[in-house]
Amino acid sequence: MDPGVIAVIGTTGVGKSNLSIQLSKELDGEVINGDALQVYKGLDIITNKMPMDEREGVVHHLMDFLPMDQEYSVLDFKADALGLIEKIHERKRMPVVVGGTHYYIQSLLWRDTLLDTKKNVGTLSETQQQEESDANETFLRDSDTATLYRKLQEVDPIMANKWHENDRRKITRSLQVFFETGECQSDLIKKQHALSDSERLRMPTCIFWVYSAPDVLNARLDARVDAMVKGGLFEEIQGMRKSVGPNTDYERGIWQAIGYKEFAPYFTAVEEAIKNDQPTDTQELEKLKSECTETMKTRTRQYAKRQVLWIRNKLLPLCREKEVKIYLLDATSLDTWKENVGNVAVKIAKGFFAGENLPDAEGLNQYAKEMLAAQRDLDAVSALESWEKKECEICTSMQRIMHEKYAPPPPSSDSSPSITTTTSEEVQFPPPVIIHGPTSWEQHLRSKMHRKMRTNKAEMERDGANWWYFKAQEYKKRKREGTLNQEVEVVGGVLVGDDSPTEEPNSKVRRTDEANK
C-alpha cells in the first residue's frame, strides 16, 4: 500500500489527543494538529492543548506557533500539512492528523476544487493583482448585504438561489470563491464531484471517530469548563483583552475561542468597577461570573453537537461515496477507554496498512451502526441544481391580513388635524415568507408559527367576519384570567384581539391548547 495517513476526528473533550499519542507510539508516528485554534502561541487553556508532559515525547506539528494577531486559513493548513506529510513519509514514519476542525481535515484528505483552483491572472503584474485583491476585500467588507446578494445573483445565480438573501456569511463566501478563482462556486462544485475516487482522495486514509454518548459527554464538558476556570482561564482571557485592537474581528482567528466572548460581560463589569474604585468581589459580580460560566458550558455543548452534525452530514456521505472506511470508537466510559478505544484503533490501523481483512465498521460497538448511517446522500450537484425557494402562502397571506387589519396608518404629511385614510396600495405589507431548501421547508411546516397561521386561516374561513370578534373575546377572557402573558397571540408582528393593538415586533407566536385540538 502507498504511504498513507491516520486521521482522528470527533467532538471536543472526547479524548482525540490521547488516541493520537497511543497510535503514534505504536506505529512510529508524528502528530499533525488539525485544530484551527491550537495553532496559536500560548493560550493553552482556552484552546485545550494537551500539556507537554502528557505528550510522552511524541512530536507534534502545527501547534503553538502563530501570534494572536494573525489568521490561519484552511488553505494555510492544507499547504503546511501536505508538506509535513511528505517529510514524515520520507522519514518512514506515520502521520497522525488529529483535531476537531473537521473542515480542515476534510480539505487535507480530499482534493477540493474550491481550494485547489487558482485564478488565471493573465498578464497582471503582482501590483495589479494586489490592487484587485484589495478592491475585492473592500467591496466585501464595506458593501451592505443587499448589494452583495445582487452581485452574487449576477456572477453565480445558482448559489444566489440557494442562500438566503440575508445570510451575509454564505453570500460573502461564494463571492470570495469567485474573486479568488475566477469561476463560479456552483461550477467548481460540479467539477469536484466529477472526479474519480483515485483523483479525489489524496492518499490511503484510516479514519477513527472517537465518540461518546451525548449525556455522558455533556457532563464531562461541563466539568472541563469548571477545571479551565480554576486552572487559569481568566488570566488568558485578560491577556487576550489587552491585545484587542481597533480592527479586531471577533468572528475570526483566536477570538472565536469559546470562553472569550462568553465571559466578556463579567470582565467588562470588573474593569468598570476597578475604574470607579469599587470592590470586585460583590455578590452581583459573582452572580455574573456564574452566569457567564453557564453560558460557556452551553456553548461548548452546542459546539460538540455541531461537530457531530458535520461528521454525519458532510464527512460520512463523502466517505460512503468514495468507499473510505471510518471506524467509530466508543469512548463513553473512561474506565474501558483503553480496551474500547486505544487497543481497537491500534489493531485496525496496523491491519489497514498491512492490507489485512478488517472488522465490519458498523458492528464494532453499540453506537457504530446508528451513528455511521449517513444523514443525507452526497449528490450535491443534483441538490444544488434542484434547490428551491418556496413561499408559504398560508403564512404570507395571514401575516398580510393581520398587518392590514392592525398596523397603524403612516403619518399624514398634512399638518392639519384630519382623518387619514390609507389605500391598499399604500399599505407596506410584510415581505413574503420564503423558505430555503427541502429540509427547512419540512421544519417550517412543523413549526409553531406555521401551525398557528394554518389554524387561524381555517378558523377565519369557517367563521368569516365573526372570527375577529371571537379572537377579541378570547383575548379579553385571557386578559381577565391573567393568562395573557403566557399565551399572548401575536400574528404578523401585531398583538391580536385588543381594541387598541400594541406592536410586539420581537414576540413569538404561541399556540393555545384550544387551537391544538
C-alpha positions, 0 to 999 in steps of 0.5 A: 500500500502507498504511504498513507495517513491516520486521521482522528476526528470527533467532538471536543473533550472526547479524548482525540489527543490521547488516541493520537499519542497511543497510535503514534507510539505504536506505529512510529508516528508524528502528530499533525494538529488539525485544530484551527485554534491550537495553532496559536502561541500560548493560550493553552487553556482556552484552546485545550492543548494537551500539556507537554508532559502528557505528550510522552515525547511524541512530536507534534506539528502545527501547534503553538506557533502563530501570534494572536494577531494573525489568521490561519486559513484552511488553505494555510493548513492544507499547504503546511500539512501536505508538506509535513506529510511528505517529510514524515513519509520520507522519514518512514514514519506515520502521520497522525492528523488529529483535531476537531476542525473537521473542515480542515481535515476534510480539505487535507484528505480530499482534493477540493476544487474550491481550494485547489483552483487558482485564478488565471491572472493573465498578464497582471503584474503582482501590483495589479493583482494586489490592487484587485485583491484589495478592491475585492476585500473592500467591496466585501467588507464595506458593501451592505448585504443587499448589494452583495446578494445582487452581485452574487445573483449576477456572477453565480445565480445558482448559489444566489438561489440557494442562500438566503438573501440575508445570510451575509456569511454564505453570500460573502463566501461564494463571492470570495470563491469567485474573486479568488478563482475566477469561476463560479462556486456552483461550477467548481462544485460540479467539477469536484464531484466529477472526479474519480475516487483515485483523483479525489482522495489524496492518499490511503486514509484510516479514519477513527471517530472517537465518540461518546454518548451525548449525556455522558459527554455533556457532563464531562464538558461541563466539568472541563469548563469548571477545571479551565476556570480554576486552572487559569482561564481568566488570566488568558482571557485578560491577556487576550483583552489587552491585545484587542485592537481597533480592527479586531474581528471577533468572528475570526482567528483566536477570538472565536475561542469559546470562553472569550466572548462568553465571559466578556460581560463579567470582565467588562463589569470588573474593569468598570468597577476597578475604574470607579474604585469599587470592590470586585468581589460583590455578590452581583459580580459573582452572580455574573461570573456564574452566569457567564460560566453557564453560558460557556458550558452551553456553548461548548455543548452546542459546539460538540453537537455541531461537530457531530452534525458535520461528521454525519452530514458532510464527512460520512456521505463523502466517505460512503461515496468514495468507499473510505472506511471510518471506524467509530470508537466508543469512548463513553466510559473512561474506565474501558477507554483503553480496551474500547478505544486505544487497543481497537484503533491500534489493531485496525490501523496496523491491519489497514496498512498491512492490507489485512481483512478488517472488522465490519465498521458498523458492528464494532460497538453499540453506537457504530451502526446508528451513528455511521448511517449517513444523514443525507446522500452526497449528490450535491450537484443534483441538490444544488441544481434542484434547490428551491425557494418556496413561499408559504402562502398560508403564512404570507397571506395571514401575516398580510391580513393581520398587518392590514387589519392592525398596523397603524396608518403612516403619518399624514404629511398634512399638518392639519388635524384630519382623518387619514385614510390609507389605500391598499396600495399604500399599505407596506405589507410584510415581505413574503415568507420564503423558505430555503431548501427541502429540509427547512421547508419540512421544519417550517411546516412543523413549526409553531408559527406555521401551525398557528397561521394554518389554524387561524386561516381555517378558523377565519374561513369557517367563521368569516367576519365573526372570527375577529370578534371571537379572537377579541373575546378570547383575548379579553377572557385571557386578559381577565384570567391573567393568562395573557402573558403566557399565551399572548397571540401575536400574528404578523408582528401585531398583538391580536384581539385588543381594541387598541393593538400594541406592536410586539415586533420581537414576540413569538407566536404561541399556540393555545391548547384550544387551537391544538385540538 
